[in-house]
Amino acid sequence: MPAVDPRPERSVSARAPRAGLLLVGVLLLGANLRAGITAVGPVLPQIEHEVGLSASQASLLVSLPLVAFAVISPFAPRLAEAFRLERVLGLALVVLAAGIVVRSVPGPGLIWVGTGLLGAAIAVLNVLIPSLIKRDWPHRIGPMTGVYQAVTALTAALASGVVVPIADVAPSGWRFALGIWAAVAIIGVAVFLPWILGVASRVGSGTAAPRAAAPDATGPGSPTLGSGADDDAAPAVPPAVTASVARSRARLPLGSALAWQVTVYMGLQSTVYYTMVTWLPTIQISDGATPVQAGWYHFAFQACGLVGTLFAGFMIPRLREQSGLGAVFAASAVIGLLGLLFVPSLSLLWALFIGFCTGGAIVLAVALFGLRTTDYHRAAALSSMAQSVGYLFAALGPVMIGLLKDASGSWTAPLLVMVGVAVAQGVFIALAGRRRTLGA
């Protein structure tokens, strides 16, 4: 006699609001991933002057969120297993809003405390969003990743473009210009409030019972973009077994060569992005651009990342392997970096090339967490590993490039090093982009 699933059936009408709410939630999660970080660069001189930071302290302030990414990321999957995925995402938004507010409040050390809280919250979001997509949109990993990363790129560009004008007119200057981004996190909290309070547990799923892996590629008959995966199709599994399997799947895949290939690729593309976010305006000013021009070039760099993001989201589900697509992004970065080095008068054009790479490469890196795993537990574990080590790369990148510039006295050696990083990015996506899964 077949086993009876004790879970109550959910009607289509009950599932549809949950799926729609989660889709809105994913977009709001994407809107909170970079704006709080990219808004700092354009007003960093004002922060240095008012807070009294040295150049090295300012570099540390910029890198602190990335250090938090590296430290917190390994713990995110266990938090999701213990407290439910959606609840942890919602609580991370609460911490993010608090961090942004604390960073903007005058007081000794508060800018450091707020920045640390902000980085810890975004670390959790970075790791768990791919896991949520793998669970609820297993047939739409590429498009869903592209959609939320497009929102991420758009808000990042908007934040870096409007922060200086707002700071110039606001009585509290940069503090208000950075603090207003807490509103986006608070809106996200409102969407996830049913899960935070446990109300949604009666109509939605959190950590579901294990189920068969879904195909990675988009195919006929796959769920639409806004549809969530239906956990009711899974067979009943005793809670103790489910918890044991979940814990084993949440372990970091440190012994897997494929996992390390994805991890190194994540680190290399993150290094290119965060190094350019930190130093591109300074490089362009040293090449003759005015600070205002450099600010608009920085906005263009971020905006072109949106083009790369959308392109990656469109192409990923149409490709059996992602190596070639990753090579296109790496080549774009190489062209842009060499252009900055040899034809600096066209720095806006080169910023667009680099922006196209960084926007597309992050979508590809995040999509690999789902494409190279068989279920959302393993996706969270791979995401945790790749982002922990990867953001350690990224945290060191801007600092090391700044030290190299100080030691050499020019931007030639730092740019050549970054060309090498972009080439290595192409090598590792050639490995990680092959059609394989962990344990296969």
VORO-562357 format. One record per residue (C-alpha): x, y, z; residue number from 1. Coordinates in pm, 1 decimal. Example, Ala and Ser with C-alpha at 12.3 -4.5 7.8 and 13.67 -1.06 7.14 Angstrom:
2
+----------+----------+----------+-----+
:       c1 :       c2 :       c3 :   i :
+----------+----------+----------+-----+
:   1230.0 :   -450.0 :    780.0 :   1 :
:   1367.0 :   -106.0 :    714.0 :   2 :
+----------+----------+----------+-----+
***
This chain:
440
+----------+----------+----------+-----+
:       c1 :       c2 :       c3 :   i :
+----------+----------+----------+-----+
:      0.0 :      0.0 :      0.0 :   1 :
:    152.5 :    335.4 :    -99.4 :   2 :
:    261.6 :    569.1 :    178.0 :   3 :
:     21.7 :    846.7 :    257.1 :   4 :
:    170.9 :   1197.0 :    262.4 :   5 :
:     56.7 :   1348.2 :    592.9 :   6 :
:    108.5 :   1702.5 :    473.1 :   7 :
:   -210.4 :   1885.8 :    381.8 :   8 :
:   -259.6 :   1950.3 :     16.6 :   9 :
:   -219.0 :   2306.2 :    -98.8 :  10 :
:   -459.9 :   2430.3 :   -358.1 :  11 :
:   -346.8 :   2617.4 :   -664.9 :  12 :
:   -505.8 :   2929.8 :   -523.4 :  13 :
:   -297.6 :   2892.6 :   -205.1 :  14 :
:     26.6 :   2833.2 :   -390.9 :  15 :
:    -10.3 :   3118.6 :   -640.9 :  16 :
:      8.2 :   3405.0 :   -387.5 :  17 :
:    310.1 :   3241.8 :   -222.9 :  18 :
:    490.1 :   3205.7 :   -556.1 :  19 :
:    412.2 :   3564.8 :   -652.0 :  20 :
:    519.4 :   3694.8 :   -311.8 :  21 :
:    844.3 :   3500.8 :   -330.4 :  22 :
:    913.5 :   3637.5 :   -679.5 :  23 :
:    870.1 :   3992.7 :   -549.7 :  24 :
:   1084.0 :   3898.3 :   -252.3 :  25 :
:   1367.4 :   3771.9 :   -473.4 :  26 :
:   1366.2 :   4097.3 :   -669.6 :  27 :
:   1380.1 :   4298.9 :   -346.8 :  28 :
:   1661.7 :   4079.1 :   -219.9 :  29 :
:   1851.3 :   4159.5 :   -538.6 :  30 :
:   1789.2 :   4530.4 :   -488.5 :  31 :
:   1965.7 :   4512.1 :   -150.7 :  32 :
:   2281.9 :   4326.6 :   -251.7 :  33 :
:   2506.3 :   4608.7 :   -375.5 :  34 :
:   2347.2 :   4950.4 :   -327.7 :  35 :
:   2468.2 :   4982.5 :     31.4 :  36 :
:   2824.2 :   4911.4 :    -84.4 :  37 :
:   2853.2 :   5088.4 :   -419.7 :  38 :
:   2708.2 :   5410.7 :   -277.5 :  39 :
:   3013.6 :   5451.8 :    -53.5 :  40 :
:   3281.0 :   5502.5 :   -320.6 :  41 :
:   3162.5 :   5836.9 :   -463.6 :  42 :
:   3130.6 :   5994.1 :   -113.7 :  43 :
:   3440.9 :   5828.6 :     34.3 :  44 :
:   3639.4 :   6157.4 :     28.4 :  45 :
:   3363.5 :   6322.8 :    232.5 :  46 :
:   3363.5 :   6032.8 :    478.8 :  47 :
:   3742.9 :   6050.5 :    512.8 :  48 :
:   3727.0 :   6424.7 :    581.9 :  49 :
:   3439.4 :   6416.0 :    833.7 :  50 :
:   3528.6 :   6096.9 :   1020.3 :  51 :
:   3902.7 :   6156.5 :   1002.3 :  52 :
:   4000.8 :   5837.2 :    824.4 :  53 :
:   4344.2 :   5783.0 :    677.4 :  54 :
:   4380.1 :   5641.0 :    326.9 :  55 :
:   4451.8 :   5293.6 :    466.5 :  56 :
:   4152.4 :   5313.8 :    700.1 :  57 :
:   3931.4 :   5418.5 :    409.0 :  58 :
:   4051.0 :   5116.3 :    209.4 :  59 :
:   3971.6 :   4893.8 :    507.1 :  60 :
:   3624.4 :   5046.4 :    535.8 :  61 :
:   3555.5 :   4961.9 :    169.9 :  62 :
:   3689.4 :   4608.2 :    215.6 :  63 :
:   3514.3 :   4536.1 :    546.8 :  64 :
:   3188.5 :   4409.2 :    387.8 :  65 :
:   3390.9 :   4168.8 :    172.9 :  66 :
:   3570.5 :   4037.5 :    480.5 :  67 :
:   3229.6 :   3986.4 :    639.6 :  68 :
:   3121.1 :   3796.2 :    327.5 :  69 :
:   3416.7 :   3560.5 :    367.2 :  70 :
:   3364.7 :   3506.6 :    742.3 :  71 :
:   2984.4 :   3471.8 :    752.1 :  72 :
:   2917.2 :   3278.8 :    429.6 :  73 :
:   3006.8 :   2930.9 :    567.2 :  74 :
:   2739.8 :   2962.4 :    837.8 :  75 :
:   2450.2 :   3066.3 :    612.7 :  76 :
:   2340.1 :   2715.9 :    499.6 :  77 :
:   2323.5 :   2589.4 :    859.2 :  78 :
:   2115.3 :   2892.6 :    959.2 :  79 :
:   1872.2 :   2814.8 :    676.0 :  80 :
:   1847.6 :   2450.2 :    779.6 :  81 :
:   1784.7 :   2544.9 :   1143.3 :  82 :
:   1541.8 :   2836.0 :   1101.9 :  83 :
:   1387.1 :   2795.6 :    752.2 :  84 :
:   1518.8 :   2952.9 :    437.1 :  85 :
:   1269.7 :   3237.4 :    392.5 :  86 :
:   1282.8 :   3334.9 :    760.3 :  87 :
:   1661.7 :   3366.1 :    754.2 :  88 :
:   1643.2 :   3578.7 :    437.8 :  89 :
:   1388.0 :   3807.5 :    602.0 :  90 :
:   1590.2 :   3840.4 :    922.3 :  91 :
:   1901.7 :   3918.4 :    715.9 :  92 :
:   1710.7 :   4212.1 :    566.7 :  93 :
:   1630.9 :   4330.8 :    920.8 :  94 :
:   2001.4 :   4322.2 :   1008.5 :  95 :
:   2086.0 :   4495.6 :    679.1 :  96 :
:   1845.7 :   4782.1 :    748.9 :  97 :
:   1985.9 :   4816.8 :   1100.4 :  98 :
:   2343.2 :   4817.7 :    970.2 :  99 :
:   2272.6 :   5089.1 :    713.7 : 100 :
:   2108.5 :   5307.4 :    978.8 : 101 :
:   2385.7 :   5250.9 :   1235.5 : 102 :
:   2651.8 :   5333.3 :    974.3 : 103 :
:   2483.8 :   5666.7 :    906.1 : 104 :
:   2443.1 :   5772.3 :   1270.6 : 105 :
:   2713.5 :   5999.0 :   1419.5 : 106 :
:   2905.5 :   5835.9 :   1699.8 : 107 :
:   3245.8 :   5682.9 :   1776.6 : 108 :
:   3296.1 :   5360.5 :   1584.7 : 109 :
:   2938.4 :   5337.0 :   1459.6 : 110 :
:   3044.6 :   5360.2 :   1095.4 : 111 :
:   3252.3 :   5044.5 :   1148.6 : 112 :
:   2981.3 :   4859.2 :   1341.4 : 113 :
:   2717.1 :   4946.9 :   1081.7 : 114 :
:   2941.5 :   4846.8 :    792.3 : 115 :
:   3014.3 :   4513.4 :    961.6 : 116 :
:   2643.2 :   4442.5 :   1016.7 : 117 :
:   2569.7 :   4538.5 :    657.0 : 118 :
:   2837.9 :   4301.7 :    528.2 : 119 :
:   2718.8 :   4013.3 :    747.2 : 120 :
:   2359.8 :   4052.3 :    627.8 : 121 :
:   2453.7 :   4068.9 :    259.6 : 122 :
:   2676.5 :   3762.8 :    305.8 : 123 :
:   2372.5 :   3559.5 :    413.5 : 124 :
:   2165.8 :   3694.1 :    123.3 : 125 :
:   2444.5 :   3620.7 :   -125.6 : 126 :
:   2461.4 :   3255.9 :    -19.7 : 127 :
:   2092.7 :   3176.5 :     21.1 : 128 :
:   1931.2 :   3348.8 :   -278.5 : 129 :
:   2078.2 :   3090.9 :   -523.3 : 130 :
:   1952.2 :   2817.8 :   -292.0 : 131 :
:   1600.3 :   2964.8 :   -297.5 : 132 :
:   1609.7 :   2983.5 :   -677.8 : 133 :
:   1734.5 :   2625.2 :   -705.0 : 134 :
:   1448.2 :   2508.5 :   -482.4 : 135 :
:   1154.6 :   2706.1 :   -621.5 : 136 :
:   1260.3 :   2767.7 :   -984.6 : 137 :
:   1479.3 :   2463.6 :  -1068.0 : 138 :
:   1400.6 :   2489.8 :  -1440.6 : 139 :
:   1462.6 :   2865.4 :  -1452.4 : 140 :
:   1798.2 :   2905.9 :  -1280.2 : 141 :
:   1953.0 :   3117.7 :  -1557.1 : 142 :
:   1659.1 :   3353.9 :  -1615.5 : 143 :
:   1581.8 :   3397.2 :  -1246.7 : 144 :
:   1945.7 :   3463.3 :  -1166.3 : 145 :
:   1960.1 :   3714.5 :  -1450.9 : 146 :
:   1643.5 :   3888.7 :  -1334.7 : 147 :
:   1747.8 :   3941.0 :   -974.5 : 148 :
:   2105.9 :   4030.5 :  -1071.1 : 149 :
:   1965.4 :   4283.8 :  -1319.5 : 150 :
:   1780.9 :   4446.4 :  -1031.2 : 151 :
:   2105.7 :   4432.1 :   -833.3 : 152 :
:   2299.8 :   4604.2 :  -1112.2 : 153 :
:   2029.4 :   4865.9 :  -1163.2 : 154 :
:   2012.6 :   4964.4 :   -796.6 : 155 :
:   2393.7 :   4960.2 :   -771.0 : 156 :
:   2417.6 :   5201.1 :  -1064.1 : 157 :
:   2141.5 :   5417.7 :   -922.4 : 158 :
:   2304.7 :   5428.3 :   -580.3 : 159 :
:   2643.2 :   5534.7 :   -713.7 : 160 :
:   2483.1 :   5789.6 :   -947.3 : 161 :
:   2256.5 :   5972.5 :   -701.2 : 162 :
:   2454.4 :   5954.8 :   -377.8 : 163 :
:   2666.6 :   6265.2 :   -445.2 : 164 :
:   2377.9 :   6490.0 :   -557.2 : 165 :
:   2175.9 :   6383.1 :   -251.9 : 166 :
:   2473.1 :   6436.6 :    -19.9 : 167 :
:   2524.7 :   6785.3 :   -163.9 : 168 :
:   2169.7 :   6899.8 :    -77.4 : 169 :
:   2093.1 :   6700.7 :    240.5 : 170 :
:   2169.4 :   6878.8 :    571.1 : 171 :
:   2344.9 :   6567.8 :    704.8 : 172 :
:   2534.0 :   6514.1 :    378.6 : 173 :
:   2668.8 :   6166.5 :    311.5 : 174 :
:   2500.6 :   6020.4 :    619.9 : 175 :
:   2152.9 :   6079.9 :    479.0 : 176 :
:   2260.2 :   5982.4 :    126.0 : 177 :
:   2376.7 :   5642.5 :    251.8 : 178 :
:   2103.8 :   5599.1 :    513.4 : 179 :
:   1811.6 :   5623.5 :    273.0 : 180 :
:   1897.9 :   5281.0 :    132.2 : 181 :
:   1766.9 :   5126.4 :    453.9 : 182 :
:   1419.9 :   5195.6 :    310.5 : 183 :
:   1472.6 :   4933.7 :     38.2 : 184 :
:   1566.7 :   4675.3 :    300.3 : 185 :
:   1262.3 :   4765.5 :    511.4 : 186 :
:   1034.2 :   4711.3 :    210.9 : 187 :
:   1192.2 :   4368.6 :    169.5 : 188 :
:   1130.1 :   4293.4 :    537.3 : 189 :
:    761.0 :   4370.9 :    483.6 : 190 :
:    743.5 :   4111.8 :    203.5 : 191 :
:    914.6 :   3843.2 :    413.9 : 192 :
:    725.8 :   3930.8 :    732.7 : 193 :
:    483.4 :   3633.6 :    701.8 : 194 :
:    780.9 :   3395.0 :    704.3 : 195 :
:    963.4 :   3585.6 :    978.6 : 196 :
:    656.6 :   3556.9 :   1202.1 : 197 :
:    584.7 :   3197.9 :   1096.1 : 198 :
:    245.1 :   3283.0 :    945.3 : 199 :
:    342.9 :   3155.3 :    601.0 : 200 :
:    431.9 :   2809.9 :    729.5 : 201 :
:     71.1 :   2702.0 :    687.7 : 202 :
:     66.5 :   2786.6 :    317.4 : 203 :
:    430.9 :   2773.5 :    211.6 : 204 :
:    727.2 :   2549.5 :    250.1 : 205 :
:   1058.5 :   2612.4 :    414.0 : 206 :
:   1310.7 :   2334.9 :    433.0 : 207 :
:   1136.2 :   2070.5 :    229.4 : 208 :
:   1186.5 :   1701.8 :    221.2 : 209 :
:   1449.5 :   1583.8 :    -24.9 : 210 :
:   1326.4 :   1528.4 :   -375.2 : 211 :
:   1457.1 :   1424.3 :   -712.2 : 212 :
:   1689.2 :   1665.2 :   -883.5 : 213 :
:   1531.1 :   1880.1 :  -1148.5 : 214 :
:   1686.4 :   1932.8 :  -1489.3 : 215 :
:   1911.8 :   2235.2 :  -1507.9 : 216 :
:   1825.6 :   2354.8 :  -1853.4 : 217 :
:   1507.2 :   2517.3 :  -1960.0 : 218 :
:   1286.0 :   2285.5 :  -2155.5 : 219 :
:    935.3 :   2256.6 :  -2292.7 : 220 :
:    678.1 :   2227.0 :  -2021.3 : 221 :
:    903.4 :   2383.3 :  -1757.0 : 222 :
:    742.8 :   2607.8 :  -1498.8 : 223 :
:    700.1 :   2971.3 :  -1589.3 : 224 :
:    918.8 :   3239.3 :  -1436.3 : 225 :
:    674.1 :   3329.9 :  -1166.1 : 226 :
:    583.4 :   2977.8 :  -1060.2 : 227 :
:    729.0 :   2821.3 :   -749.8 : 228 :
:    824.5 :   2457.0 :   -731.3 : 229 :
:    562.0 :   2244.5 :   -568.6 : 230 :
:    704.5 :   2057.4 :   -271.7 : 231 :
:    389.9 :   1849.5 :   -231.5 : 232 :
:    503.5 :   1621.0 :   -511.5 : 233 :
:    783.4 :   1488.2 :   -287.4 : 234 :
:    724.9 :   1160.2 :   -108.4 : 235 :
:    685.4 :   1161.5 :    266.9 : 236 :
:   1016.2 :   1132.6 :    452.3 : 237 :
:   1051.1 :   1092.5 :    829.6 : 238 :
:   1168.3 :   1420.9 :    989.1 : 239 :
:   1478.4 :   1261.3 :   1141.7 : 240 :
:   1588.6 :   1129.9 :    801.5 : 241 :
:   1516.1 :   1463.5 :    638.2 : 242 :
:   1723.9 :   1649.7 :    897.6 : 243 :
:   2014.0 :   1403.1 :    861.3 : 244 :
:   2014.9 :   1429.8 :    482.7 : 245 :
:   1989.1 :   1808.8 :    500.9 : 246 :
:   2287.8 :   1831.2 :    735.4 : 247 :
:   2500.0 :   1611.6 :    509.4 : 248 :
:   2406.9 :   1816.8 :    205.0 : 249 :
:   2487.8 :   2141.0 :    387.1 : 250 :
:   2852.0 :   2035.3 :    434.3 : 251 :
:   3095.6 :   2235.0 :    224.0 : 252 :
:   3221.2 :   2030.6 :    -75.3 : 253 :
:   3587.6 :   2096.9 :      6.4 : 254 :
:   3705.3 :   1772.0 :   -153.7 : 255 :
:   3552.5 :   1841.0 :   -495.3 : 256 :
:   3769.5 :   1970.1 :   -781.0 : 257 :
:   3458.6 :   2107.3 :   -952.6 : 258 :
:   3362.3 :   2298.8 :   -638.3 : 259 :
:   3707.7 :   2457.5 :   -627.1 : 260 :
:   3687.8 :   2552.4 :   -993.3 : 261 :
:   3357.1 :   2731.3 :   -926.9 : 262 :
:   3504.5 :   2887.2 :   -612.1 : 263 :
:   3814.7 :   3024.4 :   -783.1 : 264 :
:   3604.8 :   3161.4 :  -1067.7 : 265 :
:   3379.9 :   3332.7 :   -814.4 : 266 :
:   3683.1 :   3484.8 :   -647.4 : 267 :
:   3847.1 :   3605.5 :   -967.0 : 268 :
:   3537.8 :   3774.9 :  -1108.6 : 269 :
:   3464.7 :   3931.6 :   -768.5 : 270 :
:   3820.8 :   4064.7 :   -753.8 : 271 :
:   3779.5 :   4237.1 :  -1090.5 : 272 :
:   3447.8 :   4392.5 :   -987.6 : 273 :
:   3538.0 :   4520.5 :   -642.9 : 274 :
:   3881.4 :   4642.1 :   -749.5 : 275 :
:   3722.6 :   4844.6 :  -1027.7 : 276 :
:   3447.4 :   4973.2 :   -796.7 : 277 :
:   3718.0 :   5096.5 :   -559.7 : 278 :
:   3982.2 :   5233.7 :   -796.1 : 279 :
:   3828.8 :   5303.3 :  -1138.1 : 280 :
:   3734.8 :   5667.8 :  -1059.7 : 281 :
:   4084.5 :   5729.7 :   -921.0 : 282 :
:   4245.4 :   5575.7 :  -1230.1 : 283 :
:   4031.4 :   5790.2 :  -1458.9 : 284 :
:   4104.1 :   6108.8 :  -1263.6 : 285 :
:   4477.2 :   6033.9 :  -1285.5 : 286 :
:   4429.0 :   6002.7 :  -1663.8 : 287 :
:   4278.8 :   6352.7 :  -1685.2 : 288 :
:   3907.5 :   6313.2 :  -1608.5 : 289 :
:   3745.2 :   6558.1 :  -1368.4 : 290 :
:   3588.4 :   6421.6 :  -1048.7 : 291 :
:   3241.6 :   6489.8 :  -1194.2 : 292 :
:   3330.1 :   6304.6 :  -1515.0 : 293 :
:   3475.3 :   6016.5 :  -1314.9 : 294 :
:   3151.1 :   5996.3 :  -1117.4 : 295 :
:   2943.8 :   5969.9 :  -1434.1 : 296 :
:   3189.6 :   5718.2 :  -1580.3 : 297 :
:   3142.3 :   5514.3 :  -1263.6 : 298 :
:   2766.6 :   5527.4 :  -1316.3 : 299 :
:   2816.9 :   5414.0 :  -1678.5 : 300 :
:   3037.9 :   5128.0 :  -1558.1 : 301 :
:   2762.2 :   5009.8 :  -1326.3 : 302 :
:   2489.3 :   5064.8 :  -1585.6 : 303 :
:   2672.6 :   4861.5 :  -1848.8 : 304 :
:   2688.7 :   4586.1 :  -1591.2 : 305 :
:   2310.9 :   4568.7 :  -1631.4 : 306 :
:   2361.4 :   4492.7 :  -2002.1 : 307 :
:   2598.1 :   4209.3 :  -1914.6 : 308 :
:   2355.8 :   4083.4 :  -1652.9 : 309 :
:   2062.5 :   4066.6 :  -1894.3 : 310 :
:   2278.1 :   3910.4 :  -2165.8 : 311 :
:   2397.4 :   3637.8 :  -1927.9 : 312 :
:   2046.6 :   3568.4 :  -1804.1 : 313 :
:   1927.1 :   3534.5 :  -2165.0 : 314 :
:   2212.1 :   3308.4 :  -2278.2 : 315 :
:   2260.0 :   3069.1 :  -1984.5 : 316 :
:   1942.3 :   2859.2 :  -2037.4 : 317 :
:   2019.9 :   2835.8 :  -2409.1 : 318 :
:   2363.8 :   2681.7 :  -2363.5 : 319 :
:   2453.0 :   2327.9 :  -2264.0 : 320 :
:   2786.0 :   2451.1 :  -2129.6 : 321 :
:   2884.3 :   2797.1 :  -2004.4 : 322 :
:   3258.4 :   2798.7 :  -2083.3 : 323 :
:   3224.4 :   2999.4 :  -2403.6 : 324 :
:   2996.9 :   3256.7 :  -2246.2 : 325 :
:   3240.3 :   3302.7 :  -1959.7 : 326 :
:   3526.3 :   3346.4 :  -2207.5 : 327 :
:   3334.6 :   3632.7 :  -2372.9 : 328 :
:   3304.2 :   3812.0 :  -2039.3 : 329 :
:   3669.8 :   3754.8 :  -1950.7 : 330 :
:   3779.8 :   3884.2 :  -2293.1 : 331 :
:   3568.8 :   4196.4 :  -2242.3 : 332 :
:   3751.7 :   4266.3 :  -1915.8 : 333 :
:   4091.4 :   4210.9 :  -2076.9 : 334 :
:   4006.4 :   4455.2 :  -2357.1 : 335 :
:   3885.6 :   4716.9 :  -2109.7 : 336 :
:   4187.6 :   4687.1 :  -1880.0 : 337 :
:   4436.5 :   4698.7 :  -2165.8 : 338 :
:   4247.9 :   4998.8 :  -2304.7 : 339 :
:   4283.4 :   5183.7 :  -1974.0 : 340 :
:   4653.5 :   5107.7 :  -1986.1 : 341 :
:   4733.9 :   5197.8 :  -2348.0 : 342 :
:   4454.9 :   5435.7 :  -2460.5 : 343 :
:   4347.2 :   5613.4 :  -2139.6 : 344 :
:   4181.1 :   5897.7 :  -2329.6 : 345 :
:   3892.9 :   5656.1 :  -2405.6 : 346 :
:   3844.8 :   5558.5 :  -2041.4 : 347 :
:   3463.7 :   5577.7 :  -2067.3 : 348 :
:   3465.1 :   5316.1 :  -2344.1 : 349 :
:   3694.3 :   5088.9 :  -2145.4 : 350 :
:   3474.3 :   5127.4 :  -1838.1 : 351 :
:   3183.5 :   4996.0 :  -2046.0 : 352 :
:   3382.5 :   4689.3 :  -2152.1 : 353 :
:   3476.8 :   4610.7 :  -1791.7 : 354 :
:   3122.6 :   4676.5 :  -1670.2 : 355 :
:   2981.6 :   4435.2 :  -1928.0 : 356 :
:   3217.5 :   4168.6 :  -1794.7 : 357 :
:   3143.9 :   4223.1 :  -1426.4 : 358 :
:   2767.5 :   4231.9 :  -1478.3 : 359 :
:   2763.4 :   3909.5 :  -1679.2 : 360 :
:   3028.7 :   3724.3 :  -1481.4 : 361 :
:   2849.7 :   3755.2 :  -1147.5 : 362 :
:   2528.7 :   3615.2 :  -1299.5 : 363 :
:   2724.9 :   3325.3 :  -1444.6 : 364 :
:   2907.7 :   3261.7 :  -1115.9 : 365 :
:   2584.7 :   3260.1 :   -913.7 : 366 :
:   2403.1 :   3045.0 :  -1171.3 : 367 :
:   2678.9 :   2783.6 :  -1141.7 : 368 :
:   2576.3 :   2721.7 :   -779.6 : 369 :
:   2249.7 :   2578.6 :   -908.7 : 370 :
:   2370.1 :   2437.8 :  -1239.3 : 371 :
:   2649.9 :   2234.2 :  -1079.7 : 372 :
:   2438.1 :   2083.1 :   -800.0 : 373 :
:   2141.4 :   1847.0 :   -779.8 : 374 :
:   1931.4 :   2008.5 :   -504.9 : 375 :
:   1902.8 :   2330.7 :   -311.8 : 376 :
:   2088.5 :   2199.9 :     -3.3 : 377 :
:   2398.9 :   2131.0 :   -212.1 : 378 :
:   2347.4 :   2459.0 :   -397.1 : 379 :
:   2360.6 :   2641.0 :    -62.5 : 380 :
:   2673.4 :   2450.5 :     40.4 : 381 :
:   2853.6 :   2527.0 :   -287.1 : 382 :
:   2736.2 :   2888.7 :   -271.0 : 383 :
:   2868.9 :   2914.5 :     84.9 : 384 :
:   3209.0 :   2773.7 :     -5.3 : 385 :
:   3250.0 :   2976.2 :   -323.8 : 386 :
:   3144.1 :   3302.2 :   -166.8 : 387 :
:   3346.0 :   3258.5 :    151.3 : 388 :
:   3672.2 :   3197.1 :    -32.6 : 389 :
:   3577.9 :   3413.4 :   -330.2 : 390 :
:   3506.5 :   3724.2 :   -129.5 : 391 :
:   3831.8 :   3676.2 :     61.0 : 392 :
:   3997.1 :   3714.8 :   -281.5 : 393 :
:   3785.5 :   4020.9 :   -348.5 : 394 :
:   3864.9 :   4179.0 :     -9.4 : 395 :
:   4236.9 :   4148.2 :    -72.1 : 396 :
:   4215.9 :   4272.0 :   -432.4 : 397 :
:   4152.9 :   4646.3 :   -381.4 : 398 :
:   4401.4 :   4663.3 :    -93.3 : 399 :
:   4679.8 :   4482.2 :   -280.6 : 400 :
:   4623.8 :   4686.4 :   -595.2 : 401 :
:   4640.9 :   5007.4 :   -389.5 : 402 :
:   4963.8 :   4895.5 :   -223.4 : 403 :
:   5112.7 :   4803.2 :   -562.2 : 404 :
:   5020.7 :   5144.9 :   -698.5 : 405 :
:   5185.7 :   5316.7 :   -401.7 : 406 :
:   5498.1 :   5103.5 :   -442.1 : 407 :
:   5528.7 :   5150.5 :   -818.9 : 408 :
:   5409.0 :   5511.3 :   -839.4 : 409 :
:   5179.5 :   5448.5 :  -1136.3 : 410 :
:   4880.7 :   5243.4 :  -1244.9 : 411 :
:   5075.4 :   5041.0 :  -1504.9 : 412 :
:   5171.8 :   4747.8 :  -1281.9 : 413 :
:   4830.7 :   4728.3 :  -1106.8 : 414 :
:   4647.6 :   4724.0 :  -1441.0 : 415 :
:   4877.6 :   4452.6 :  -1575.7 : 416 :
:   4806.3 :   4243.8 :  -1266.6 : 417 :
:   4434.5 :   4290.2 :  -1323.3 : 418 :
:   4475.9 :   4176.0 :  -1684.1 : 419 :
:   4631.3 :   3857.7 :  -1543.5 : 420 :
:   4334.2 :   3816.2 :  -1307.5 : 421 :
:   4091.7 :   3851.9 :  -1600.9 : 422 :
:   4284.0 :   3594.1 :  -1804.9 : 423 :
:   4277.2 :   3352.7 :  -1509.9 : 424 :
:   3903.2 :   3416.1 :  -1486.8 : 425 :
:   3871.5 :   3288.6 :  -1843.9 : 426 :
:   4076.1 :   2978.3 :  -1763.7 : 427 :
:   3867.7 :   2879.2 :  -1462.4 : 428 :
:   3532.4 :   2933.0 :  -1630.7 : 429 :
:   3656.8 :   2703.6 :  -1907.9 : 430 :
:   3682.0 :   2437.1 :  -1636.5 : 431 :
:   3377.8 :   2525.1 :  -1424.0 : 432 :
:   3155.6 :   2588.5 :  -1726.6 : 433 :
:   3158.4 :   2227.6 :  -1842.7 : 434 :
:   2831.4 :   2034.9 :  -1799.0 : 435 :
:   2888.8 :   1840.4 :  -1476.8 : 436 :
:   2738.8 :   1825.5 :  -1127.2 : 437 :
:   2893.8 :   1764.6 :   -786.3 : 438 :
:   2917.0 :   1394.7 :   -709.3 : 439 :
:   2826.0 :   1290.6 :  -1062.8 : 440 :
+----------+----------+----------+-----+
***
